[in-house]
Amino acid sequence: MIEPRPIPAGSATPPLPGQPPDLPALPGWLSSAAPQSAEMAGFRAGVALAVLDALVADPAVPVGLLASRLALDAAGATARLEGRVVSAGTLRDAYHLAPPGTARGPEGD
């Protein structure tokens, strides 16, 4: 019988067969405090973009799903900027549950 090796504390668990690999995480210092200068804000934005680029380049990531989720978040933020109180679920439902050819209204368009 093969004895499983213990995984050292602090290390990532090995992926199961068929499970996507671990995706990169944002460093803790990236969002821990407000940046002190414009240069630090730019540096942090660059780090976030580098992590996002590594995430999107991974073939195990469903890019279409990620794009849809980002579009839904952007639509919710736009609705809040316009002063409308609408949840992401309401926006999603208004878009996907409207019959074909009908106007989706302000929450779905």
Rosetta silent file (secondary structure, phi, psi, omega in degrees, C-alpha in Angstrom):
SEQUENCE: MIEPRPIPAGSATPPLPGQPPDLPALPGWLSSAAPQSAEMAGFRAGVALAVLDALVADPAVPVGLLASRLALDAAGATARLEGRVVSAGTLRDAYHLAPPGTARGPEGD
SCORE:     score description
SCORE:     0.000 S_00000001
   1 L     0.000  138.247 -179.228    0.000    0.000    0.000 S_00000001
   2 L   -86.799  127.460  178.366    1.295    3.454   -0.869 S_00000001
   3 L   -86.148  128.591  176.832    1.497    5.828    2.052 S_00000001
   4 L   -69.406  140.641  177.844    0.426    9.401    1.241 S_00000001
   5 L   -81.206  138.475  176.098    3.083   11.984    1.910 S_00000001
   6 L   -69.052  144.655  178.614    2.108   14.752    4.317 S_00000001
   7 L   -91.134  125.307 -179.544    1.850   18.171    2.725 S_00000001
   8 L   -59.969  147.324  178.698    4.036   20.763    4.492 S_00000001
   9 L   -60.867  138.768  178.309    2.184   23.616    6.167 S_00000001
  10 L    88.568   -8.646  178.727    1.809   26.656    3.957 S_00000001
  11 L   -94.569  157.438 -179.168    2.151   24.783    0.682 S_00000001
  12 L   -75.591  147.698  177.261   -0.652   24.436   -1.815 S_00000001
  13 L   -74.993  145.236  179.880   -2.493   21.141   -1.996 S_00000001
  14 L   -67.761  143.723 -178.589   -1.847   19.163   -5.173 S_00000001
  15 L   -70.067  147.755  174.982   -4.678   19.420   -7.707 S_00000001
  16 L   -75.575  158.010  176.883   -6.985   16.461   -8.157 S_00000001
  17 L   -58.748  130.918 -179.507   -7.135   14.811  -11.583 S_00000001
  18 L    84.686   -5.616  179.015   -9.295   16.963  -13.852 S_00000001
  19 L   -88.303  137.441  179.025   -9.161   19.921  -11.451 S_00000001
  20 L   -63.641  152.125 -179.901   -7.828   23.197  -12.873 S_00000001
  21 L   -67.201  162.653  177.459   -4.440   24.269  -11.493 S_00000001
  22 L   -60.359  136.738 -179.749   -4.198   26.851   -8.748 S_00000001
  23 L   -93.758  152.189 -178.465   -4.683   30.311  -10.136 S_00000001
  24 L   -64.790  144.540  178.354   -2.424   33.199   -9.137 S_00000001
  25 L  -108.040  152.409  175.978   -3.590   35.252   -6.184 S_00000001
  26 L   -70.788  139.334  176.461   -3.130   38.963   -5.678 S_00000001
  27 L   -61.728  146.585 -178.369   -0.401   39.770   -3.161 S_00000001
  28 H   -61.045  -34.483 -177.417   -1.762   40.870    0.226 S_00000001
  29 H   -71.818  -13.593 -176.535    0.076   44.177    0.149 S_00000001
  30 H   -65.998  -36.936 -177.107   -1.669   45.112   -3.090 S_00000001
  31 L  -121.520   15.063 -175.552   -4.955   45.988   -1.423 S_00000001
  32 L   -73.060  -32.171 -177.927   -3.940   46.301    2.230 S_00000001
  33 L  -150.226  162.883  177.904   -3.815   50.111    2.355 S_00000001
  34 L   -67.095  141.501  179.231   -4.412   53.140    0.188 S_00000001
  35 L   -65.844  147.001 -177.317   -1.437   54.011   -2.037 S_00000001
  36 L   -82.805  -21.059 -176.849    0.716   56.875   -0.802 S_00000001
  37 L  -149.151  170.918  177.739    1.422   58.338   -4.250 S_00000001
  38 H   -66.113  -34.322  178.399    0.383   58.191   -7.881 S_00000001
  39 H   -64.573  -41.471  178.974    3.465   56.101   -8.635 S_00000001
  40 H   -67.309  -37.278  176.672    2.461   53.501   -6.045 S_00000001
  41 H   -63.676  -41.564  177.785   -1.088   53.427   -7.435 S_00000001
  42 H   -65.558  -40.203  178.292    0.312   52.833  -10.916 S_00000001
  43 H   -63.035  -45.176  179.342    2.628   50.108   -9.639 S_00000001
  44 H   -64.061  -37.827  177.335   -0.250   48.341   -7.867 S_00000001
  45 H   -64.672  -38.735  177.781   -2.399   48.584  -10.990 S_00000001
  46 H   -64.258  -39.879  177.526    0.426   47.021  -12.990 S_00000001
  47 H   -64.205  -43.996  179.194    0.700   44.128  -10.532 S_00000001
  48 H   -61.975  -40.779  178.016   -3.053   43.557  -10.704 S_00000001
  49 H   -67.117  -35.939  177.813   -2.916   43.544  -14.513 S_00000001
  50 H   -64.856  -41.014  177.785    0.005   41.095  -14.489 S_00000001
  51 H   -67.411  -41.539  178.557   -1.964   38.695  -12.277 S_00000001
  52 H   -63.928  -39.156  177.965   -5.063   39.114  -14.462 S_00000001
  53 H   -63.005  -42.414  177.432   -2.969   38.451  -17.580 S_00000001
  54 H   -64.742  -35.866  178.841   -1.620   35.230  -16.053 S_00000001
  55 H   -65.688  -47.384 -176.541   -5.155   34.234  -15.129 S_00000001
  56 H   -71.345  -29.022 -179.613   -6.572   34.799  -18.614 S_00000001
  57 H   -73.852  -17.143 -179.046   -3.613   33.073  -20.312 S_00000001
  58 L   -72.419  123.591 -178.228   -4.323   29.834  -18.410 S_00000001
  59 L   -66.648  -15.511  179.737   -6.236   27.466  -20.743 S_00000001
  60 L   -79.855  -11.054 -177.814   -8.158   26.049  -17.756 S_00000001
  61 L   -87.332  126.148  176.675   -9.893   29.402  -17.165 S_00000001
  62 L   -76.126   94.982 -173.427  -13.250   29.833  -18.912 S_00000001
  63 H   -62.716  -36.513  178.824  -12.542   33.257  -20.424 S_00000001
  64 H   -62.499  -39.865  177.690  -16.099   33.681  -21.729 S_00000001
  65 H   -65.885  -41.842  177.692  -17.483   33.214  -18.232 S_00000001
  66 H   -62.260  -42.679  179.497  -14.967   35.698  -16.835 S_00000001
  67 H   -64.855  -40.124  178.382  -15.900   38.250  -19.508 S_00000001
  68 H   -64.631  -40.705 -179.897  -19.615   37.813  -18.788 S_00000001
  69 H   -65.982  -41.907  177.862  -19.030   38.279  -15.073 S_00000001
  70 H   -65.039  -38.130  177.838  -16.978   41.428  -15.645 S_00000001
  71 H   -65.255  -39.258  178.073  -19.674   42.798  -17.976 S_00000001
  72 H   -65.043  -42.163  176.896  -22.338   42.142  -15.331 S_00000001
  73 H   -63.068  -39.784  178.739  -20.259   43.939  -12.687 S_00000001
  74 H   -66.187  -38.926  178.138  -19.735   46.880  -15.071 S_00000001
  75 H   -65.473  -39.253  177.216  -23.480   47.080  -15.780 S_00000001
  76 H   -64.779  -41.563  178.540  -24.211   47.115  -12.041 S_00000001
  77 H   -65.160  -38.846  178.087  -21.670   49.885  -11.454 S_00000001
  78 H   -65.050  -41.669  178.773  -23.149   51.915  -14.308 S_00000001
  79 H   -62.841  -40.584  178.089  -26.653   51.501  -12.892 S_00000001
  80 H   -65.751  -37.857  177.502  -25.451   52.709   -9.480 S_00000001
  81 H   -64.089  -32.022  178.450  -23.760   55.735  -11.104 S_00000001
  82 L   -80.835   -3.103  177.655  -27.088   56.550  -12.759 S_00000001
  83 L    89.070    8.408  178.370  -28.791   56.425   -9.373 S_00000001
  84 L   -89.894  138.951  176.735  -30.727   53.201   -9.946 S_00000001
  85 L   -99.182  102.750 -177.291  -30.862   50.658   -7.157 S_00000001
  86 L  -144.514  139.143 -179.727  -30.605   47.316   -8.908 S_00000001
  87 L   -87.447  163.936  177.542  -28.850   44.089   -7.978 S_00000001
  88 H   -63.575  -36.854  178.231  -26.612   42.047  -10.238 S_00000001
  89 H   -63.520  -39.114  177.919  -29.175   39.245  -10.141 S_00000001
  90 H   -65.897  -41.935  177.515  -31.924   41.568  -11.369 S_00000001
  91 H   -62.417  -46.003 -179.708  -29.728   42.774  -14.237 S_00000001
  92 H   -60.949  -45.504 -178.812  -28.814   39.219  -15.186 S_00000001
  93 H   -66.295  -40.505  179.706  -32.437   38.076  -15.086 S_00000001
  94 H   -63.001  -33.596 -179.433  -33.680   41.072  -17.085 S_00000001
  95 H   -78.203  -47.970 -172.347  -31.144   40.303  -19.785 S_00000001
  96 H   -86.379  -23.071 -176.304  -31.420   36.526  -20.009 S_00000001
  97 L   -98.952   -1.617  177.696  -35.107   35.969  -19.250 S_00000001
  98 L   -73.236  138.355  176.923  -36.561   38.548  -21.645 S_00000001
  99 L   -61.859  148.660  179.688  -38.295   36.996  -24.653 S_00000001
 100 L   -59.480  137.345  176.850  -36.384   37.383  -27.928 S_00000001
 101 L    87.401   -4.038  179.547  -37.161   40.592  -29.771 S_00000001
 102 L   -99.390  154.093  177.093  -38.561   42.498  -26.797 S_00000001
 103 L   -71.826  136.487 -178.050  -37.020   45.558  -25.213 S_00000001
 104 L   -88.061   -7.080  179.145  -35.281   44.653  -22.009 S_00000001
 105 L    80.430 -179.087 -175.605  -35.811   48.042  -20.412 S_00000001
 106 L   -64.948  -27.240 -178.651  -33.258   50.121  -18.552 S_00000001
 107 L   -80.572  -19.523 -176.034  -32.094   47.209  -16.378 S_00000001
 108 L  -110.157  -11.703 -178.643  -31.364   44.903  -19.305 S_00000001
 109 L   -99.629    0.000    0.000  -30.062   47.170  -22.043 S_00000001
